[in-house]
Amino acid sequence: MRFTGKSVVITGATGGLGRAAAKRFHDEGAHVALVDLHQNDLDAFLQTFDTGSKRIIGIEADVSKNTDVKKYVNETMAVFGRIDTLFNNAGIEGSISSLEDYEEDTFDRVVQVNIKGVWLGMRYCADAMRKSGGGSIINTASAAGLMATPSLIAYGASKHAVIGMTKSASIELAPAGIRVNAVCPGVINTRMMRSIEEQTIPDNPEEYVKAVSEKTPLGRYGEPEEVASLVAFLASDEATYITGSSYVIDGGLLNA
Ligand SMILES: NC(=O)c1ccc[n+]([C@@H]2O[C@H](COP(=O)([O-])OP(=O)(O)OC[C@H]3O[C@@H](n4cnc5c(N)ncnc54)[C@H](O)[C@@H]3O)[C@@H](O)[C@H]2O)c1
């Protein structure tokens, strides 16, 4: 299997994209460290794996806190002895609001999680990856990092920042054999889209789904497993010459 003997850290692991990636890497033989905010959610998700599996652990951590990021890296190193891949995926959408009405606290939190959390993950995982001669970091940006997102001012800014950090990190970490790429999903069928649908059209969120699906050339939302396929590719030895790139996975939406 592609990831036998490899160790993968996934942040935002109990969310839609995180769960799909966790299943994919575990199925392909990896040791997987799941990172998310609440231990009870992690424990419930762990129950869905073969209970005899010693290849998967859950670590409660807030990616925006330096001490928590150090903790998830140290715990993964203590249990699995190495980190080969970081799927730096935890993120929040903030709120849907005009830029004049946007709450400052919400703006700050989006920046803390979506920008600082991604930087801290790269910072401490890069240290660990250097010890085993290299690795692969995949940051979750968004189509929102490449286009205007009216009413999502902080989210759009944060995802542009993720793409910028990905480019800078790819150059700094290349001499250590660490590749850094980003994925830019369009609309994917997870809790985050439920939140955006309900905030945008509270009376009829289905209307949002219909309108966005119709606008998308492939005619539907993406599924988390489709993003997990791209992430697994970027982590694999089939992608050894790819770094500093941002991969759009959006059913054609950006070009529509
Ligand atoms: N769903 C989409 O359409 C879509 C599109 C583009 C990008 N994304 C990005 O994909 C990533 C995953 O989102 P999702 O769609 O799976 O949504 P989700 O809400 O299902 O999952 C996000 C996960 O991140 C976790 N998280 C939030 N803040 C955290 C913190 N401070 N520390 C640790 N964990 C934290 C949440 O608990 C949750 O499990 C996000 O970065 C999101 O911005 C999603």
The ligand as a MOL file (V3000), in Angstrom:
LIG
                    3D

  0  0  0     0  0            999 V3000
M  V30 BEGIN CTAB
M  V30 COUNTS 44 48 0 0 0
M  V30 BEGIN ATOM
M  V30 1 N -16.6820 22.4020 2.5250 0
M  V30 2 C -16.2960 23.2260 1.5780 0
M  V30 3 O -17.0600 23.5250 0.6390 0
M  V30 4 C -14.9000 23.7950 1.5780 0
M  V30 5 C -14.4720 24.4640 0.4280 0
M  V30 6 C -13.1900 24.9900 0.4210 0
M  V30 7 C -12.3610 24.8470 1.5030 0
M  V30 8 N -12.8080 24.1930 2.6260 0 CHG=1
M  V30 9 C -11.8790 24.0820 3.7390 0
M  V30 10 O -11.7490 22.7190 4.0780 0
M  V30 11 C -11.3360 22.6150 5.4490 0
M  V30 12 C -12.1900 21.5780 6.1350 0
M  V30 13 O -13.5220 22.0420 6.1530 0
M  V30 14 P -14.7950 21.0850 6.1050 0
M  V30 15 O -15.5330 21.4190 4.8800 0
M  V30 16 O -14.3770 19.6810 6.3440 0 CHG=-1
M  V30 17 O -15.6240 21.7040 7.3040 0
M  V30 18 P -15.9750 21.1260 8.7450 0
M  V30 19 O -16.5780 22.2380 9.4890 0
M  V30 20 O -16.7450 19.8730 8.5660 0
M  V30 21 O -14.5680 20.7300 9.3570 0
M  V30 22 C -13.6790 21.6550 9.9400 0
M  V30 23 C -13.0230 20.9970 11.1270 0
M  V30 24 O -12.0110 21.8660 11.6560 0
M  V30 25 C -12.1030 21.7910 13.0680 0
M  V30 26 N -11.5460 23.0050 13.6690 0
M  V30 27 C -12.0650 24.2610 13.6360 0
M  V30 28 N -11.2950 25.0810 14.3490 0
M  V30 29 C -10.2880 24.3510 14.8600 0
M  V30 30 C -9.1810 24.6470 15.6970 0
M  V30 31 N -8.9690 25.8910 16.1590 0
M  V30 32 N -8.3440 23.6480 16.0240 0
M  V30 33 C -8.5600 22.3870 15.5710 0
M  V30 34 N -9.5850 22.0470 14.7800 0
M  V30 35 C -10.4340 23.0200 14.4270 0
M  V30 36 C -13.6040 21.6650 13.3640 0
M  V30 37 O -13.8260 21.1920 14.6720 0
M  V30 38 C -14.0170 20.7080 12.2600 0
M  V30 39 O -13.9180 19.3540 12.6680 0
M  V30 40 C -11.4340 24.0180 6.0200 0
M  V30 41 O -10.1530 24.6060 6.0710 0
M  V30 42 C -12.3140 24.7490 5.0190 0
M  V30 43 O -12.0850 26.1190 5.0280 0
M  V30 44 C -14.0490 23.6550 2.6730 0
M  V30 END ATOM
M  V30 BEGIN BOND
M  V30 1 1 1 2
M  V30 2 2 2 3
M  V30 3 1 2 4
M  V30 4 1 4 5
M  V30 5 2 4 44
M  V30 6 2 5 6
M  V30 7 1 6 7
M  V30 8 2 7 8
M  V30 9 1 8 9
M  V30 10 1 8 44
M  V30 11 1 9 10
M  V30 12 1 9 42
M  V30 13 1 10 11
M  V30 14 1 11 12
M  V30 15 1 11 40
M  V30 16 1 12 13
M  V30 17 1 13 14
M  V30 18 2 14 15
M  V30 19 1 14 16
M  V30 20 1 14 17
M  V30 21 1 17 18
M  V30 22 2 18 19
M  V30 23 1 18 20
M  V30 24 1 18 21
M  V30 25 1 21 22
M  V30 26 1 22 23
M  V30 27 1 23 24
M  V30 28 1 23 38
M  V30 29 1 24 25
M  V30 30 1 25 26
M  V30 31 1 25 36
M  V30 32 1 26 27
M  V30 33 1 26 35
M  V30 34 2 27 28
M  V30 35 1 28 29
M  V30 36 1 29 30
M  V30 37 2 29 35
M  V30 38 1 30 31
M  V30 39 2 30 32
M  V30 40 1 32 33
M  V30 41 2 33 34
M  V30 42 1 34 35
M  V30 43 1 36 37
M  V30 44 1 36 38
M  V30 45 1 38 39
M  V30 46 1 40 41
M  V30 47 1 40 42
M  V30 48 1 42 43
M  V30 END BOND
M  V30 END CTAB
M  END
